[in-house]
Amino acid sequence: MIFITVKFLVKPEWTERFPELTADFTAATRAEPGNLWFDWSRSLENPNEFVLVEAFKDDAAAAHVQSEHFQQAMKDMVQALVETPKIINTVIDGEEWSRMGELTVE
């Protein structure tokens, strides 16, 4: 799978509206064939930082980047951002989350 994590530093005046700004993009991406997950989180240390964790089947990420909703989101989000987002993009084996080996909850 293609595993991607992106950090978005959002302008303070956009922080509370950022989830709404990205809602259509999120829904459209989750509906894409080959999308495994597309989950947003907010930093506990910096309330203006949002983290996107996403994964695609190996051949699906290119179609995602070329999609109309991706292109529109890039145009929509730029107004709300302090800087260019930071990204980690890598290919890993599997297509789902594994259980943590160091901690077992029974």
C-alpha positions as protocol buffer text, in pm:
chain_id: "A"
residue {
  index: 1
  type: MET
  ca { x: 0 y: 0 z: 0 }
}
residue {
  index: 2
  type: ILE
  ca { x: 96 y: 362 z: -40 }
}
residue {
  index: 3
  type: PHE
  ca { x: 97 y: 513 z: 310 }
}
residue {
  index: 4
  type: ILE
  ca { x: 92 y: 892 z: 340 }
}
residue {
  index: 5
  type: THR
  ca { x: 104 y: 1126 z: 638 }
}
residue {
  index: 6
  type: VAL
  ca { x: 69 y: 1500 z: 587 }
}
residue {
  index: 7
  type: LYS
  ca { x: 98 y: 1781 z: 843 }
}
residue {
  index: 8
  type: PHE
  ca { x: -98 y: 2098 z: 772 }
}
residue {
  index: 9
  type: LEU
  ca { x: -17 y: 2414 z: 970 }
}
residue {
  index: 10
  type: VAL
  ca { x: -336 y: 2620 z: 959 }
}
residue {
  index: 11
  type: LYS
  ca { x: -374 y: 2995 z: 1014 }
}
residue {
  index: 12
  type: PRO
  ca { x: -536 y: 3058 z: 1356 }
}
residue {
  index: 13
  type: GLU
  ca { x: -836 y: 3227 z: 1195 }
}
residue {
  index: 14
  type: TRP
  ca { x: -903 y: 2910 z: 992 }
}
residue {
  index: 15
  type: THR
  ca { x: -843 y: 2649 z: 1263 }
}
residue {
  index: 16
  type: GLU
  ca { x: -1206 y: 2599 z: 1367 }
}
residue {
  index: 17
  type: ARG
  ca { x: -1328 y: 2607 z: 1004 }
}
residue {
  index: 18
  type: PHE
  ca { x: -1061 y: 2376 z: 861 }
}
residue {
  index: 19
  type: PRO
  ca { x: -1263 y: 2054 z: 909 }
}
residue {
  index: 20
  type: GLU
  ca { x: -1553 y: 2212 z: 717 }
}
residue {
  index: 21
  type: LEU
  ca { x: -1316 y: 2337 z: 446 }
}
residue {
  index: 22
  type: THR
  ca { x: -1187 y: 1983 z: 390 }
}
residue {
  index: 23
  type: ALA
  ca { x: -1517 y: 1794 z: 438 }
}
residue {
  index: 24
  type: ASP
  ca { x: -1608 y: 1751 z: 69 }
}
residue {
  index: 25
  type: PHE
  ca { x: -1250 y: 1654 z: -18 }
}
residue {
  index: 26
  type: THR
  ca { x: -1249 y: 1398 z: 263 }
}
residue {
  index: 27
  type: ALA
  ca { x: -1581 y: 1243 z: 161 }
}
residue {
  index: 28
  type: ALA
  ca { x: -1485 y: 1225 z: -207 }
}
residue {
  index: 29
  type: THR
  ca { x: -1148 y: 1069 z: -130 }
}
residue {
  index: 30
  type: ARG
  ca { x: -1297 y: 808 z: 101 }
}
residue {
  index: 31
  type: ALA
  ca { x: -1532 y: 709 z: -182 }
}
residue {
  index: 32
  type: GLU
  ca { x: -1246 y: 656 z: -430 }
}
residue {
  index: 33
  type: PRO
  ca { x: -1177 y: 301 z: -547 }
}
residue {
  index: 34
  type: GLY
  ca { x: -853 y: 195 z: -386 }
}
residue {
  index: 35
  type: ASN
  ca { x: -870 y: 429 z: -88 }
}
residue {
  index: 36
  type: LEU
  ca { x: -803 y: 229 z: 228 }
}
residue {
  index: 37
  type: TRP
  ca { x: -843 y: 515 z: 477 }
}
residue {
  index: 38
  type: PHE
  ca { x: -831 y: 892 z: 496 }
}
residue {
  index: 39
  type: ASP
  ca { x: -829 y: 1012 z: 857 }
}
residue {
  index: 40
  type: TRP
  ca { x: -773 y: 1356 z: 1004 }
}
residue {
  index: 41
  type: SER
  ca { x: -637 y: 1429 z: 1352 }
}
residue {
  index: 42
  type: ARG
  ca { x: -550 y: 1744 z: 1538 }
}
residue {
  index: 43
  type: SER
  ca { x: -224 y: 1791 z: 1727 }
}
residue {
  index: 44
  type: LEU
  ca { x: -249 y: 1797 z: 2106 }
}
residue {
  index: 45
  type: GLU
  ca { x: 54 y: 2029 z: 2123 }
}
residue {
  index: 46
  type: ASN
  ca { x: -48 y: 2275 z: 1852 }
}
residue {
  index: 47
  type: PRO
  ca { x: -421 y: 2328 z: 1791 }
}
residue {
  index: 48
  type: ASN
  ca { x: -339 y: 2485 z: 1452 }
}
residue {
  index: 49
  type: GLU
  ca { x: -178 y: 2165 z: 1321 }
}
residue {
  index: 50
  type: PHE
  ca { x: -387 y: 1898 z: 1149 }
}
residue {
  index: 51
  type: VAL
  ca { x: -245 y: 1560 z: 1053 }
}
residue {
  index: 52
  type: LEU
  ca { x: -384 y: 1353 z: 768 }
}
residue {
  index: 53
  type: VAL
  ca { x: -312 y: 979 z: 764 }
}
residue {
  index: 54
  type: GLU
  ca { x: -414 y: 817 z: 437 }
}
residue {
  index: 55
  type: ALA
  ca { x: -353 y: 495 z: 251 }
}
residue {
  index: 56
  type: PHE
  ca { x: -424 y: 367 z: -99 }
}
residue {
  index: 57
  type: LYS
  ca { x: -387 y: 39 z: -276 }
}
residue {
  index: 58
  type: ASP
  ca { x: -61 y: 51 z: -472 }
}
residue {
  index: 59
  type: ASP
  ca { x: -215 y: 163 z: -800 }
}
residue {
  index: 60
  type: ALA
  ca { x: -472 y: 410 z: -663 }
}
residue {
  index: 61
  type: ALA
  ca { x: -274 y: 710 z: -538 }
}
residue {
  index: 62
  type: ALA
  ca { x: -199 y: 848 z: -886 }
}
residue {
  index: 63
  type: ALA
  ca { x: -570 y: 861 z: -971 }
}
residue {
  index: 64
  type: HIS
  ca { x: -634 y: 1036 z: -638 }
}
residue {
  index: 65
  type: VAL
  ca { x: -384 y: 1314 z: -712 }
}
residue {
  index: 66
  type: GLN
  ca { x: -530 y: 1360 z: -1061 }
}
residue {
  index: 67
  type: SER
  ca { x: -891 y: 1370 z: -941 }
}
residue {
  index: 68
  type: GLU
  ca { x: -1101 y: 1683 z: -969 }
}
residue {
  index: 69
  type: HIS
  ca { x: -1172 y: 1688 z: -593 }
}
residue {
  index: 70
  type: PHE
  ca { x: -799 y: 1669 z: -514 }
}
residue {
  index: 71
  type: GLN
  ca { x: -720 y: 1955 z: -752 }
}
residue {
  index: 72
  type: GLN
  ca { x: -1004 y: 2164 z: -606 }
}
residue {
  index: 73
  type: ALA
  ca { x: -894 y: 2092 z: -249 }
}
residue {
  index: 74
  type: MET
  ca { x: -543 y: 2214 z: -325 }
}
residue {
  index: 75
  type: LYS
  ca { x: -691 y: 2543 z: -447 }
}
residue {
  index: 76
  type: ASP
  ca { x: -931 y: 2571 z: -151 }
}
residue {
  index: 77
  type: MET
  ca { x: -682 y: 2485 z: 125 }
}
residue {
  index: 78
  type: VAL
  ca { x: -401 y: 2721 z: 28 }
}
residue {
  index: 79
  type: GLN
  ca { x: -587 y: 3020 z: 173 }
}
residue {
  index: 80
  type: ALA
  ca { x: -602 y: 2854 z: 516 }
}
residue {
  index: 81
  type: LEU
  ca { x: -240 y: 2741 z: 542 }
}
residue {
  index: 82
  type: VAL
  ca { x: 62 y: 2906 z: 700 }
}
residue {
  index: 83
  type: GLU
  ca { x: 313 y: 2707 z: 494 }
}
residue {
  index: 84
  type: THR
  ca { x: 348 y: 2424 z: 246 }
}
residue {
  index: 85
  type: PRO
  ca { x: 237 y: 2101 z: 417 }
}
residue {
  index: 86
  type: LYS
  ca { x: 498 y: 1846 z: 525 }
}
residue {
  index: 87
  type: ILE
  ca { x: 456 y: 1492 z: 392 }
}
residue {
  index: 88
  type: ILE
  ca { x: 585 y: 1140 z: 434 }
}
residue {
  index: 89
  type: ASN
  ca { x: 491 y: 914 z: 143 }
}
residue {
  index: 90
  type: THR
  ca { x: 608 y: 553 z: 137 }
}
residue {
  index: 91
  type: VAL
  ca { x: 513 y: 209 z: 12 }
}
residue {
  index: 92
  type: ILE
  ca { x: 465 y: -64 z: 273 }
}
residue {
  index: 93
  type: ASP
  ca { x: 338 y: -420 z: 270 }
}
residue {
  index: 94
  type: GLY
  ca { x: -24 y: -491 z: 360 }
}
residue {
  index: 95
  type: GLU
  ca { x: -354 y: -312 z: 323 }
}
residue {
  index: 96
  type: GLU
  ca { x: -472 y: -273 z: 681 }
}
residue {
  index: 97
  type: TRP
  ca { x: -362 y: -172 z: 1030 }
}
residue {
  index: 98
  type: SER
  ca { x: -175 y: -433 z: 1233 }
}
residue {
  index: 99
  type: ARG
  ca { x: -217 y: -489 z: 1607 }
}
residue {
  index: 100
  type: MET
  ca { x: 48 y: -332 z: 1830 }
}
residue {
  index: 101
  type: GLY
  ca { x: 284 y: -601 z: 1958 }
}
residue {
  index: 102
  type: GLU
  ca { x: 406 y: -411 z: 2264 }
}
residue {
  index: 103
  type: LEU
  ca { x: 61 y: -369 z: 2422 }
}
residue {
  index: 104
  type: THR
  ca { x: -227 y: -616 z: 2441 }
}
residue {
  index: 105
  type: VAL
  ca { x: -572 y: -522 z: 2566 }
}
residue {
  index: 106
  type: GLU
  ca { x: -788 y: -815 z: 2674 }
}
